[in-house]
């Protein structure tokens, strides 16, 4: 019997970091994915910017910047070959956005400096008169980083067909009939879920595209306006954006007439000199986000049990929540997956191994009661 302390399902950045953090805690962990290569979905297509969130000091900004500080230190310490600390310039989209930047600067928590128009032009940026520069920020090599993390843990290709709990263990069955067994399971499967009723988490997918371009353009800093443009690293500049909602099309190419990078290239032309850009590779994948844009990190509520045994929950009752035993999620990281993943994985591993309380900001429990009441009203409308 192949028996593990924890099996992590899904080898995107959330799953890879979860397995890594658990292994650091000294437990026997197995990372599985339906693909033989990690990060073949949304994580592999990410622009993978590791930069702070600007704004007026919202709770989402606070947790994002907390995660940013941890992430850039984590990558520098453990995987420096795949993290380029180029700094990132955030550029206003228009004059109205430029006025908001002054307010953002007053509320910002991490170090930054203003780049004026002359400095932007010095960096090869033509599309704004000023911007906020974050020197600690940078860009990850998305698929290569996930693959490097996966090599530091036990990884196996395994197409999960069924998952059930019996006699104190989780049993995982593949399409080929192979069985794995574990005390704990973490689902880091992104926008896809067919194993349990987790509708209350409201995970939605958004297509993201990235193009890697060979170029001699000497961009030393990365930038974000309507799209993200990386600094030149070893002759490669990356253009990326999260731009097509799941509901709009099964794949962005259907909306882009087979050219998912056209919008990126058009936007890039307004920002920098792209005349020597030569497309090397195209990436496209679905990024999973939550209803309130906060990550989802914690246990999974047993929805059928709750609705059957506590029907009043749909009318506002607040009974104690029943969970699937030792089943967890690390999901909903959205377009900032490479910012959130290390800290979320750390929190979850400490919860599983040391029973540390989960941060209420990311605990999926926050969404269940509200979902139950709304689902009841919609069913009876």
C-alpha positions as CSV (number, residue, x, y, z in Angstrom):
1,X,0.0,0.0,0.0
2,X,1.4,3.3,-1.0
3,X,0.6,5.5,1.9
4,X,1.5,9.2,2.4
5,X,1.0,11.8,5.1
6,X,-0.4,14.3,2.5
7,X,-1.1,14.1,-1.2
8,X,-1.3,17.4,-3.1
9,X,-3.5,17.3,-6.2
10,X,-2.4,19.8,-8.9
11,X,1.1,20.9,-9.8
12,X,0.5,24.6,-10.5
13,X,2.3,27.1,-8.4
14,X,-0.2,26.6,-5.5
15,X,0.2,22.9,-5.4
16,X,4.0,23.0,-5.9
17,X,4.4,25.4,-3.0
18,X,2.1,23.5,-0.8
19,X,4.1,20.3,-1.3
20,X,7.3,22.1,-0.8
21,X,6.2,23.7,2.5
22,X,4.9,20.4,3.8
23,X,8.2,18.7,3.0
24,X,10.0,21.4,4.9
25,X,7.8,20.5,7.9
26,X,9.2,17.0,7.7
27,X,6.1,15.1,6.5
28,X,6.0,12.5,3.7
29,X,4.2,14.3,0.8
30,X,3.4,13.4,-2.7
31,X,2.6,15.9,-5.5
32,X,0.4,14.6,-8.3
33,X,-0.8,16.0,-11.6
34,X,-2.6,14.7,-14.6
35,X,0.3,16.0,-16.7
36,X,3.8,14.6,-16.6
37,X,5.1,18.2,-16.5
38,X,4.1,20.7,-13.8
39,X,2.5,24.0,-14.6
40,X,0.9,23.1,-17.9
41,X,-2.2,25.1,-17.1
42,X,-2.8,28.6,-15.8
43,X,0.4,28.8,-13.8
44,X,2.5,27.9,-16.9
45,X,0.8,30.7,-18.8
46,X,1.2,33.3,-16.1
47,X,3.2,36.5,-16.5
48,X,4.3,35.6,-13.0
49,X,5.0,39.1,-11.8
50,X,5.8,39.3,-8.1
51,X,4.9,42.9,-7.3
52,X,2.8,44.7,-4.6
53,X,-0.8,45.8,-5.1
54,X,-1.5,49.5,-5.2
55,X,-4.6,51.1,-3.9
56,X,-6.1,53.1,-1.0
57,X,-5.4,50.6,1.8
58,X,-8.1,47.9,1.4
59,X,-7.9,44.6,3.2
60,X,-7.1,42.9,-0.1
61,X,-4.2,45.2,-0.6
62,X,-2.9,44.5,2.9
63,X,-2.9,40.7,2.5
64,X,-1.5,41.0,-1.1
65,X,1.4,43.1,0.0
66,X,2.0,40.8,3.0
67,X,2.2,37.9,0.6
68,X,4.4,39.9,-1.8
69,X,7.0,40.6,0.9
70,X,7.2,36.9,1.8
71,X,7.2,35.7,-1.8
72,X,10.1,37.8,-3.1
73,X,12.2,36.7,-0.1
74,X,11.2,33.1,-0.6
75,X,12.1,33.0,-4.3
76,X,15.4,34.8,-3.7
77,X,16.4,32.4,-0.9
78,X,15.3,29.1,-2.4
79,X,14.9,29.5,-6.2
80,X,17.0,32.6,-7.2
81,X,17.7,31.2,-10.7
82,X,14.0,31.5,-11.6
83,X,13.2,34.9,-10.0
84,X,14.5,38.1,-11.7
85,X,14.4,41.0,-9.3
86,X,14.1,43.6,-12.0
87,X,11.8,46.0,-10.2
88,X,8.4,46.8,-11.6
89,X,7.0,50.1,-12.8
90,X,3.2,50.5,-12.4
91,X,1.9,52.9,-15.0
92,X,-1.4,54.8,-14.9
93,X,-3.8,53.8,-17.7
94,X,-5.0,57.4,-18.4
95,X,-5.2,60.9,-16.8
96,X,-7.9,59.9,-14.4
97,X,-5.9,56.9,-13.3
98,X,-2.8,59.1,-12.9
99,X,-4.7,61.2,-10.3
100,X,-5.5,58.1,-8.4
101,X,-1.9,57.2,-8.3
102,X,-1.2,60.1,-5.9
103,X,-3.7,58.6,-3.5
104,X,-2.2,55.2,-3.9
105,X,1.2,56.5,-3.0
106,X,-0.1,57.9,0.2
107,X,-1.6,54.5,1.3
108,X,1.2,52.3,0.1
109,X,2.9,50.1,2.6
110,X,6.1,49.0,0.9
111,X,9.0,51.0,-0.4
112,X,8.7,52.7,-3.8
113,X,9.9,55.7,-5.8
114,X,8.3,57.9,-8.5
115,X,9.7,57.7,-12.0
116,X,9.1,60.9,-13.9
117,X,8.7,61.1,-17.7
118,X,12.4,61.6,-18.2
119,X,13.3,58.5,-16.2
120,X,10.6,56.5,-17.9
121,X,12.0,57.4,-21.3
122,X,15.4,56.5,-20.0
123,X,14.0,53.0,-19.3
124,X,12.5,52.8,-22.8
125,X,8.9,53.5,-21.7
126,X,6.9,55.9,-23.9
127,X,3.3,55.5,-22.6
128,X,3.1,57.5,-19.4
129,X,4.3,60.7,-17.8
130,X,5.1,59.1,-14.5
131,X,4.8,55.8,-12.6
132,X,5.4,54.1,-9.3
133,X,8.6,51.9,-9.2
134,X,8.9,49.0,-6.8
135,X,12.5,48.0,-6.7
136,X,11.9,44.8,-4.7
137,X,9.5,43.4,-7.3
138,X,10.3,41.1,-10.1
139,X,9.3,38.4,-12.5
140,X,9.4,34.6,-12.2
141,X,10.1,32.1,-15.0
142,X,6.7,30.5,-14.4
143,X,6.8,26.9,-15.7
144,X,10.5,26.6,-15.0
145,X,10.0,27.7,-11.4
146,X,7.2,25.2,-10.8
147,X,9.2,22.4,-12.4
148,X,12.2,23.3,-10.1
149,X,10.0,23.2,-7.0
150,X,8.5,19.9,-8.1
151,X,11.9,18.4,-8.4
152,X,12.6,19.1,-4.8
153,X,9.6,16.9,-3.7
154,X,8.2,13.6,-4.7
155,X,6.2,14.0,-7.9
156,X,4.1,11.6,-9.9
157,X,1.9,11.8,-13.0
158,X,-1.5,10.6,-11.9
159,X,-4.9,11.4,-13.5
160,X,-7.2,11.4,-10.6
161,X,-10.6,9.9,-11.4
162,X,-12.1,9.3,-7.9
163,X,-11.3,10.3,-4.3
164,X,-13.1,8.9,-1.3
165,X,-12.5,8.6,2.5
166,X,-12.7,5.2,4.2
167,X,-11.3,3.7,7.4
168,X,-9.4,6.9,8.3
169,X,-7.6,7.3,4.9
170,X,-8.2,9.1,1.6
171,X,-8.1,6.7,-1.3
172,X,-7.2,8.1,-4.7
173,X,-8.0,6.2,-7.9
174,X,-6.5,7.0,-11.3
175,X,-8.1,6.4,-14.7
176,X,-5.9,3.4,-15.1
177,X,-7.1,1.9,-11.7
178,X,-3.9,2.7,-9.8
179,X,-4.5,3.5,-6.1
180,X,-2.8,5.9,-3.7
181,X,-3.6,6.4,0.0
182,X,-3.1,9.4,2.3
183,X,-4.1,10.8,5.6
184,X,-4.5,14.3,4.2
185,X,-5.4,15.6,0.7
186,X,-4.9,19.2,-0.6
187,X,-6.8,20.1,-3.7
188,X,-4.9,22.7,-5.7
189,X,-6.8,22.0,-9.0
190,X,-7.5,25.6,-10.0
191,X,-10.8,26.3,-11.7
192,X,-11.6,22.6,-12.3
193,X,-13.5,20.6,-9.7
194,X,-15.5,17.4,-10.2
195,X,-14.7,15.6,-6.9
196,X,-16.8,17.5,-4.3
197,X,-19.6,20.1,-4.0
198,X,-17.6,23.2,-3.5
199,X,-19.9,25.6,-5.2
200,X,-19.9,27.9,-2.1
201,X,-16.2,28.8,-2.9
202,X,-17.3,30.4,-6.2
203,X,-14.1,29.6,-8.0
204,X,-14.2,31.1,-11.5
205,X,-11.7,30.9,-14.3
206,X,-10.2,33.7,-16.4
207,X,-8.1,33.0,-19.4
208,X,-4.6,34.5,-19.5
209,X,-2.2,34.6,-22.3
210,X,1.6,35.2,-22.5
211,X,4.0,35.5,-25.3
212,X,7.8,35.1,-24.9
213,X,9.6,37.2,-27.5
214,X,13.3,37.1,-28.5
215,X,14.6,40.7,-28.5
216,X,17.7,42.7,-28.1
217,X,15.7,45.7,-26.7
218,X,17.6,46.7,-23.5
219,X,14.6,46.8,-21.1
220,X,16.1,46.7,-17.6
221,X,12.8,47.1,-15.6
222,X,9.5,45.3,-15.9
223,X,6.3,47.2,-16.2
224,X,2.5,47.0,-16.0
225,X,-0.1,49.2,-17.5
226,X,-3.0,47.4,-19.2
227,X,-0.7,44.5,-19.8
228,X,2.5,43.3,-18.2
229,X,5.9,43.5,-20.0
230,X,8.9,41.9,-18.4
231,X,12.5,43.2,-18.4
232,X,14.8,41.5,-20.9
233,X,16.2,38.4,-19.3
234,X,18.6,36.4,-21.4
235,X,17.2,37.8,-24.6
236,X,13.6,37.1,-23.8
237,X,10.9,39.7,-23.1
238,X,7.4,38.5,-21.9
239,X,4.1,40.1,-22.7
240,X,1.1,38.9,-20.6
241,X,-2.4,39.7,-19.5
242,X,-5.4,38.1,-17.8
243,X,-8.2,39.2,-20.1
244,X,-11.0,36.8,-21.1
245,X,-13.6,35.7,-18.6
246,X,-14.5,32.0,-18.6
247,X,-18.2,32.7,-19.4
248,X,-17.2,34.6,-22.6
249,X,-15.6,31.8,-24.5
250,X,-14.3,28.3,-24.0
251,X,-10.9,29.5,-25.2
252,X,-9.7,33.1,-25.9
253,X,-8.6,32.1,-29.4
254,X,-12.3,32.0,-30.3
255,X,-12.6,35.6,-29.4
256,X,-9.2,36.6,-30.8
257,X,-9.7,35.0,-34.2
258,X,-6.9,32.5,-33.5
259,X,-4.5,35.3,-32.4
260,X,-4.6,35.5,-28.6
261,X,-1.5,37.7,-28.5
262,X,-2.8,40.4,-30.9
263,X,-4.1,42.5,-28.0
264,X,-0.9,42.2,-26.1
265,X,1.2,43.2,-29.1
266,X,-1.0,46.2,-29.8
267,X,-0.8,47.4,-26.3
268,X,3.0,46.8,-26.1
269,X,3.5,49.0,-29.2
270,X,2.1,52.0,-27.3
271,X,4.4,51.4,-24.4
272,X,7.8,50.4,-25.8
273,X,9.8,49.8,-29.0
274,X,8.8,46.3,-30.2
275,X,10.3,46.4,-33.7
276,X,12.8,43.6,-33.1
277,X,10.4,41.3,-31.2
278,X,10.3,37.8,-32.6
279,X,7.7,35.5,-31.0
280,X,9.4,32.4,-29.6
281,X,6.5,30.7,-27.7
282,X,2.8,31.2,-26.8
283,X,1.2,30.2,-23.5
284,X,-2.5,30.2,-22.6
285,X,-4.2,28.9,-19.5
286,X,-7.1,29.4,-17.1
287,X,-6.4,31.2,-13.8
288,X,-8.7,30.5,-10.9
289,X,-10.1,33.3,-8.7
290,X,-12.6,33.5,-5.8
291,X,-15.7,35.6,-5.5
292,X,-14.1,38.2,-3.3
293,X,-10.6,37.9,-4.8
294,X,-9.1,36.6,-1.6
295,X,-7.3,33.2,-1.8
296,X,-9.1,30.1,-0.6
297,X,-6.9,28.2,1.9
298,X,-8.4,25.7,4.4
299,X,-10.8,22.8,5.0
300,X,-13.7,21.8,2.7
301,X,-17.2,22.0,4.2
302,X,-19.3,18.9,3.6
303,X,-22.1,20.6,1.7
304,X,-24.5,17.7,1.3
305,X,-24.3,16.9,5.0
306,X,-24.9,20.5,6.0
307,X,-27.9,21.0,3.7
308,X,-29.5,17.7,4.8
309,X,-28.9,17.9,8.5
310,X,-29.2,21.7,8.9
311,X,-31.8,22.8,6.4
312,X,-32.4,26.1,8.3
313,X,-28.9,27.2,7.2
314,X,-30.6,28.3,4.0
315,X,-32.8,30.7,6.0
316,X,-30.0,32.3,8.0
317,X,-29.2,29.7,10.7
318,X,-25.5,29.4,11.8
319,X,-24.9,25.8,12.8
320,X,-21.4,24.4,13.4
321,X,-19.8,23.5,10.1
322,X,-19.1,19.9,9.2
323,X,-16.0,19.2,7.1
324,X,-14.7,16.4,5.0
325,X,-12.0,14.9,7.2
326,X,-8.5,16.1,6.4
327,X,-9.4,17.6,3.1
328,X,-8.1,21.0,2.2
329,X,-7.9,23.5,-0.7
330,X,-5.2,25.9,-1.8
331,X,-7.0,27.7,-4.6
332,X,-8.4,31.0,-5.9
333,X,-5.1,32.8,-6.1
334,X,-6.2,34.6,-9.3
335,X,-3.8,36.6,-11.5
336,X,-1.4,37.0,-8.5
337,X,-0.7,33.3,-8.1
338,X,3.1,33.7,-7.8
339,X,2.6,36.4,-5.2
340,X,0.2,34.5,-3.0
341,X,1.4,30.9,-3.3
342,X,4.4,30.8,-1.0
343,X,2.6,32.4,2.0
344,X,-0.7,30.6,1.5
345,X,1.2,27.3,1.3
346,X,3.1,28.1,4.5
347,X,-0.1,28.9,6.4
348,X,-1.8,25.7,5.2
349,X,1.2,23.5,6.0
350,X,1.4,25.0,9.5
351,X,-2.3,24.4,9.9
352,X,-2.1,20.7,8.8
353,X,1.0,19.8,10.8
354,X,0.9,22.1,13.8
355,X,-2.9,22.8,13.9
356,X,-2.1,26.5,13.7
357,X,-5.3,28.5,13.2
358,X,-6.1,29.6,9.7
359,X,-6.2,33.3,8.8
360,X,-9.9,34.3,8.5
361,X,-9.2,36.4,5.5
362,X,-8.4,33.3,3.4
363,X,-10.4,30.6,5.2
364,X,-13.1,29.4,2.7
365,X,-15.6,29.1,5.6
366,X,-16.2,32.9,5.1
367,X,-18.3,32.1,2.0
368,X,-20.4,29.1,3.0
369,X,-23.3,30.7,5.0
370,X,-23.7,33.5,2.5
371,X,-23.8,31.0,-0.4
372,X,-26.3,28.8,1.3
373,X,-28.8,31.6,1.8
374,X,-28.4,33.0,-1.7
375,X,-28.6,29.5,-3.3
376,X,-31.9,28.9,-1.4
377,X,-33.3,32.2,-2.6
378,X,-32.3,31.6,-6.2
379,X,-33.8,28.1,-6.1
380,X,-37.1,29.4,-4.8
381,X,-37.3,32.6,-6.9
